[in-house]
Amino acid sequence: MKKVKRQRLFRQMIGLFSLLFVTPFGSASDGWVKFTVTIKNGGTCQVYSGYENKQVDLGTVYANELSIAKHTAGEKDFDLWVEECGDLINETNKLKFVLMNTTNKPNLLAKGVLPNLETRTNKDGVGVQLLTKTGKPIEIKYNALPFPTETLVSSTNGNTLGAEAVTGQKHAFKLPLKARFYAITDGKNDKVGDVRAEVIFAAFYE
């Protein structure tokens, strides 16, 4: 059973705005002080070149490795890389990572399991599970439209997900993850065939 997991990375522009403060100082004859201030909104990290449409090949496993529900096989490490996260952002606890899917299957997504997009016999029998580097399943958010928004995550989660600052590069971060096949049902007859899953990803900063 071979699975190629496609991961689409969503990108937005970072919004900036400026404010001008003119403050009288003393009497009219004493002069004045002018402040020019640039305030940066929280924005979206940019996807590192080459990671825009990342594919992860989980290779091949045997159906009997997935014959019992909740069993897993074929685990593989991979990472996501974002940069230009704002010139004030150097810490992972300022980041919000959103991983979402457009298939409304809450029981699977809550366990970090992405539904199989293939339409053959194994469509509902096996999926792909995402985990942190330490092996904790990552809850996948559901959104009907393929556009991740910051509101899908209520608080920063960079530290929780194990994000790492990229050495030698300012305001760039890697998110090391794992992916593996996940048996949704018992039995092996509904496991044979290709598996294809997809997660949509964005990183925001505060």
N, C-alpha and C positions, 0 to 999 in steps of 0.2 A: 504494500500500500504506500503510495508515494504522495506526498503533500507538499505543495508550494504555497507558502503563506505570504500573501502580498500585503504590504503595509503602506498605506498612503499617508503622507505627511501634509498637513494643512498649514498654509502660511498666510499671515496677515501683515499689514504694515503697522508700524508703531506710531501712534499719534503723539504729537508734540504741540504744546501751545505756550505762548509767552504772555507775561503780565508786565505792565509798566506802572511803577509807583512813583508819583511826584509828591514829595513831602515838604511843605513849608518849614523853615527852620528859623525860629525867632521872629523878629520883625521883618518887614518887607525889605529893609535896607541891609539886613544881616546876611543875606544870601540864602541858599537852599541846597538840599541834598536830593539827588535823583537816584532811584534804584531801578535797575533793569534785571528782571528775574526770569529765568526759564524754568518752568516746572514740567517734569516729565510724568505723564500718566503711566500706570502699569500697562504693559503691552504684551506682545507675542514674540517669543524667541523665533529666530529664523532657523530653518532646517539646514544642516551642514550639507555642503555640496556632495552629491552622490547618495544621500539618504532620503531623497524626496519620495521615491517609490521603492522602498527596500523590500527585497524578497528573501525569505528564509526557507530553505529546503530541508525538511525533516527526514528526508530519505525514505527508506522502506522498512516496515515492520510486518510481522505475521499476525493474521487475524486472531489466532489463539492467545496472543499476548493481551488482547483487548476483549476477551470473552466474558469478563465479569465487569459489571457496571462499576464505574469510578476507578477502574484500573487505568494506568497510564503507560506509555512506552515512547521511545524515540526522543528523549529529551535533548535539547540543543540550546547552547548559549548564543545570544546575539545582543546587540545594543542599539540604542537610538542616540543620535548626536544632534544637539542644537547649539546655536551660537548667537551672538549679537543680542544677548538677553538684557541689554540696558547697561550703560556705563557705570551704574551704581550697584549692580548685582554681582556679587562674588560668592554668595552663600546659597547652598541648596535649600535651606529653609525659607527662601523667598520665592520658590518656584512652585507652580501648579502644573502637574502633568494630567492631561485628559486623554484617556483611551476609551473609545466608544465604538459602537456597532449599530447598524441600522435595522437589525433583526430583533423584534420585540420578544425575546425569550428570557424573561427575568430570572428564572431558576438557573439557567445556564450562565448568564452573564454575571450573576452574583458570585459564582464560583470561578470566575475568570475564564469561562469556556466560550469560545467563539463557535457559532454554528457552522456546519459544513455547507458550503454554497453549491456543492455538486447536487445534481437532481436524481442520481441513481439510487440503487438499493441502500447504500450506506448513508444516505442523506441525514437521517435522524438517529443513526446508531453511533456515530463517532464525531468528535469535534476536536478543536485545538485549544489547549489550556495555556494561559499566560501566567508566569510567576515572576516574583522578584528574584534577584541574585541569590537570596537566602532560602528560596523555595516556598515563599508565601504566595498563594493565589492572589491575583490582582482583580478587584471588582471592575468589570467593564460597564460603562454607562451606556444606556440606550438613548438614541436620538433618531427621530424619524428621518431627518434630513442629514446628509453627509457633511455637516459643518460643525465641528466641535466648538463649544463655547465655554468660557471660563465658569459660567454658572453651573456646569455639570459637576464641578468639584467645589464644595463649600469652603474648604480651607486648603492651605498649602500642604503639599504632600511630597515634596522633593526628598526630604529626609526619610520619610516612611517608605518610599519606593526604592531608596538606596541610590539616589543620583550622586554622581561624582563630578567634581570640577575637573576639567581637562587641563593637565599640567602644561604650562607654557603658553596657554591661550586664554586671554581675558574673556570673561563673560560667556564661556562655552562649557557645556555640561554633557556628560554621557549618562544614559540610563541603562545599566546592564540588566538584561532580562533573560528568562528562559521560556521556551515553548516546547510543548509535547502533545502527543496524541492523547485523547481522553475518551474512554468508553462511556457512552451515555446509557446504553442498554446492556442487558445480559445476552450471551450468545455470540457466535462468531459469524453466522451467515449474513448478518447485516453490517459487517465491517469491511468486507473486501471491496476494493476500488480506490479511486483517487479521492483525496481529501483536499479541499481548498477553502481557506478561511481568510478573513480580512479584518484588520483593525484600523481605525482612523485615529490619528494622533496629533496632538498639539501641545505646546508648552507655553504657559503664561508666567509672567513675573509681576511681583508687587513692588 
